Amino acid sequence: MAVAREYRRRRVGSALLATAQQMVETQGMGGLQLTVRKHNEPAIRLYERFAFEKTDETETDFKMRWQNRAAAH
């Protein structure tokens, strides 16, 4: 997911993540996974606000996952 520079800081990324999480919950899927560059602090903070957790890392990236808790039950 990427948001064009001119649309950043307008909650577009938040809307995309919220919609994706809602779709996962509605479909009963397990969760979402993504990769983000380690230097992209604004994106990492956004993902953490949406309950994504770091699960792995490479030299340049973090892998992050959001678990649909409802699907686990």
Rosetta constraint file for C-alpha pairs under 8 A:
AtomPair CA 2 CA 13 HARMONIC 7.78 0.50
AtomPair CA 3 CA 7 HARMONIC 6.39 0.50
AtomPair CA 3 CA 8 HARMONIC 6.22 0.50
AtomPair CA 3 CA 12 HARMONIC 7.14 0.50
AtomPair CA 3 CA 13 HARMONIC 6.56 0.50
AtomPair CA 4 CA 8 HARMONIC 6.56 0.50
AtomPair CA 7 CA 12 HARMONIC 6.96 0.50
AtomPair CA 8 CA 12 HARMONIC 6.88 0.50
AtomPair CA 8 CA 13 HARMONIC 7.63 0.50
AtomPair CA 11 CA 15 HARMONIC 6.17 0.50
AtomPair CA 12 CA 16 HARMONIC 6.23 0.50
AtomPair CA 13 CA 17 HARMONIC 6.18 0.50
AtomPair CA 14 CA 18 HARMONIC 6.02 0.50
AtomPair CA 14 CA 46 HARMONIC 7.39 0.50
AtomPair CA 15 CA 19 HARMONIC 6.07 0.50
AtomPair CA 16 CA 20 HARMONIC 6.14 0.50
AtomPair CA 17 CA 21 HARMONIC 6.10 0.50
AtomPair CA 17 CA 50 HARMONIC 7.59 0.50
AtomPair CA 18 CA 22 HARMONIC 6.09 0.50
AtomPair CA 18 CA 50 HARMONIC 7.91 0.50
AtomPair CA 19 CA 23 HARMONIC 6.14 0.50
AtomPair CA 20 CA 24 HARMONIC 6.26 0.50
AtomPair CA 21 CA 25 HARMONIC 6.22 0.50
AtomPair CA 21 CA 31 HARMONIC 7.66 0.50
AtomPair CA 21 CA 32 HARMONIC 7.59 0.50
AtomPair CA 21 CA 68 HARMONIC 7.91 0.50
AtomPair CA 22 CA 26 HARMONIC 6.06 0.50
AtomPair CA 23 CA 27 HARMONIC 6.04 0.50
AtomPair CA 24 CA 28 HARMONIC 5.99 0.50
AtomPair CA 24 CA 29 HARMONIC 5.06 0.50
AtomPair CA 24 CA 30 HARMONIC 7.18 0.50
AtomPair CA 24 CA 31 HARMONIC 6.36 0.50
AtomPair CA 24 CA 32 HARMONIC 7.74 0.50
AtomPair CA 24 CA 68 HARMONIC 7.28 0.50
AtomPair CA 25 CA 29 HARMONIC 6.30 0.50
AtomPair CA 25 CA 68 HARMONIC 6.45 0.50
AtomPair CA 25 CA 70 HARMONIC 7.16 0.50
AtomPair CA 25 CA 71 HARMONIC 7.37 0.50
AtomPair CA 28 CA 70 HARMONIC 7.70 0.50
AtomPair CA 28 CA 71 HARMONIC 5.59 0.50
AtomPair CA 29 CA 68 HARMONIC 7.11 0.50
AtomPair CA 29 CA 71 HARMONIC 6.44 0.50
AtomPair CA 30 CA 67 HARMONIC 6.16 0.50
AtomPair CA 30 CA 68 HARMONIC 5.31 0.50
AtomPair CA 30 CA 69 HARMONIC 7.90 0.50
AtomPair CA 30 CA 71 HARMONIC 5.84 0.50
AtomPair CA 30 CA 72 HARMONIC 7.35 0.50
AtomPair CA 31 CA 65 HARMONIC 7.15 0.50
AtomPair CA 31 CA 66 HARMONIC 5.41 0.50
AtomPair CA 31 CA 67 HARMONIC 4.48 0.50
AtomPair CA 31 CA 68 HARMONIC 4.86 0.50
AtomPair CA 32 CA 65 HARMONIC 5.63 0.50
AtomPair CA 32 CA 66 HARMONIC 5.15 0.50
AtomPair CA 32 CA 67 HARMONIC 6.71 0.50
AtomPair CA 33 CA 63 HARMONIC 7.17 0.50
AtomPair CA 33 CA 64 HARMONIC 5.66 0.50
AtomPair CA 33 CA 65 HARMONIC 4.32 0.50
AtomPair CA 33 CA 66 HARMONIC 6.39 0.50
AtomPair CA 34 CA 63 HARMONIC 5.77 0.50
AtomPair CA 34 CA 64 HARMONIC 5.36 0.50
AtomPair CA 34 CA 65 HARMONIC 6.44 0.50
AtomPair CA 35 CA 61 HARMONIC 6.45 0.50
AtomPair CA 35 CA 62 HARMONIC 5.68 0.50
AtomPair CA 35 CA 63 HARMONIC 4.51 0.50
AtomPair CA 35 CA 64 HARMONIC 6.19 0.50
AtomPair CA 36 CA 40 HARMONIC 6.97 0.50
AtomPair CA 36 CA 43 HARMONIC 7.42 0.50
AtomPair CA 36 CA 44 HARMONIC 7.15 0.50
AtomPair CA 36 CA 61 HARMONIC 5.49 0.50
AtomPair CA 36 CA 62 HARMONIC 5.42 0.50
AtomPair CA 36 CA 63 HARMONIC 6.55 0.50
AtomPair CA 36 CA 64 HARMONIC 7.68 0.50
AtomPair CA 37 CA 60 HARMONIC 5.90 0.50
AtomPair CA 37 CA 61 HARMONIC 4.34 0.50
AtomPair CA 37 CA 62 HARMONIC 6.29 0.50
AtomPair CA 38 CA 44 HARMONIC 7.98 0.50
AtomPair CA 38 CA 60 HARMONIC 5.76 0.50
AtomPair CA 38 CA 61 HARMONIC 4.94 0.50
AtomPair CA 38 CA 62 HARMONIC 6.00 0.50
AtomPair CA 39 CA 60 HARMONIC 8.00 0.50
AtomPair CA 40 CA 44 HARMONIC 6.36 0.50
AtomPair CA 41 CA 45 HARMONIC 6.12 0.50
AtomPair CA 42 CA 46 HARMONIC 6.27 0.50
AtomPair CA 43 CA 47 HARMONIC 6.20 0.50
AtomPair CA 44 CA 48 HARMONIC 6.13 0.50
AtomPair CA 45 CA 49 HARMONIC 6.18 0.50
AtomPair CA 46 CA 50 HARMONIC 6.55 0.50
AtomPair CA 47 CA 51 HARMONIC 6.53 0.50
AtomPair CA 47 CA 52 HARMONIC 5.30 0.50
AtomPair CA 47 CA 53 HARMONIC 7.97 0.50
AtomPair CA 48 CA 52 HARMONIC 4.92 0.50
AtomPair CA 48 CA 53 HARMONIC 6.51 0.50
AtomPair CA 50 CA 66 HARMONIC 7.87 0.50
AtomPair CA 51 CA 66 HARMONIC 6.12 0.50
AtomPair CA 52 CA 64 HARMONIC 5.82 0.50
AtomPair CA 52 CA 65 HARMONIC 5.08 0.50
AtomPair CA 52 CA 66 HARMONIC 4.41 0.50
AtomPair CA 52 CA 67 HARMONIC 7.70 0.50
AtomPair CA 53 CA 64 HARMONIC 5.17 0.50
AtomPair CA 53 CA 65 HARMONIC 5.39 0.50
AtomPair CA 53 CA 66 HARMONIC 6.45 0.50
AtomPair CA 54 CA 62 HARMONIC 6.40 0.50
AtomPair CA 54 CA 63 HARMONIC 5.78 0.50
AtomPair CA 54 CA 64 HARMONIC 4.29 0.50
AtomPair CA 54 CA 65 HARMONIC 6.54 0.50
AtomPair CA 55 CA 62 HARMONIC 7.49 0.50
AtomPair CA 55 CA 63 HARMONIC 5.61 0.50
AtomPair CA 55 CA 64 HARMONIC 5.38 0.50
AtomPair CA 55 CA 65 HARMONIC 6.60 0.50
AtomPair CA 56 CA 62 HARMONIC 5.90 0.50
AtomPair CA 56 CA 63 HARMONIC 5.02 0.50
AtomPair CA 56 CA 64 HARMONIC 7.14 0.50
AtomPair CA 57 CA 61 HARMONIC 5.59 0.50
AtomPair CA 57 CA 62 HARMONIC 4.33 0.50
AtomPair CA 57 CA 63 HARMONIC 5.78 0.50
AtomPair CA 58 CA 62 HARMONIC 6.46 0.50
AtomPair CA 68 CA 72 HARMONIC 7.01 0.50
AtomPair CA 69 CA 73 HARMONIC 7.21 0.50
